[in-house]
């Protein structure tokens, strides 16, 4: 995991790009991994953790109707989080993560535990991915962090 984050941070530093995060299921872990890189001062703008759906609405302005229609853990809400973060922080890349790391929430047969959504907004272009990982909560989060860094690398 650290290797993929380091690779991503190095690439962002080389291109003089700054990144900001809004995290739900990963609860700030992704942002903290970037803070541990040598390039953190060059690339990390900041991050917001909004685990609770109410914060997605009150802090980031995600419409209640969008959350009601698609659930807090959905690609549609994750995309909107990335867009909304772009209005709050000055950065070049805005990365949002939601998903299900434990039973409950909006879990269904079509959206089991381990389903994670990552959205990356780069220069007004939105790139979104849905992943289904297996393992413990910690393992799902680690796999999500690697996938998120890879998604950034592939689009900068």
Buried (B, 14 or more C-beta within 10 A) or exposed (E): BEEBBBBBBBBBBEEEBBBBBBBBBBBBBBBBBBBEBEBBEBBBBBBBBBBEBEBBBEBBEBEEEBBEEBBBBBBBBBBBBBBBBBEBBEBBBBBBBBBBBEEEBBBEEEBEBBBBBBBBBBEEEBBBBEBBBEEEBEEBBBBBBBBBBBBBBEBB
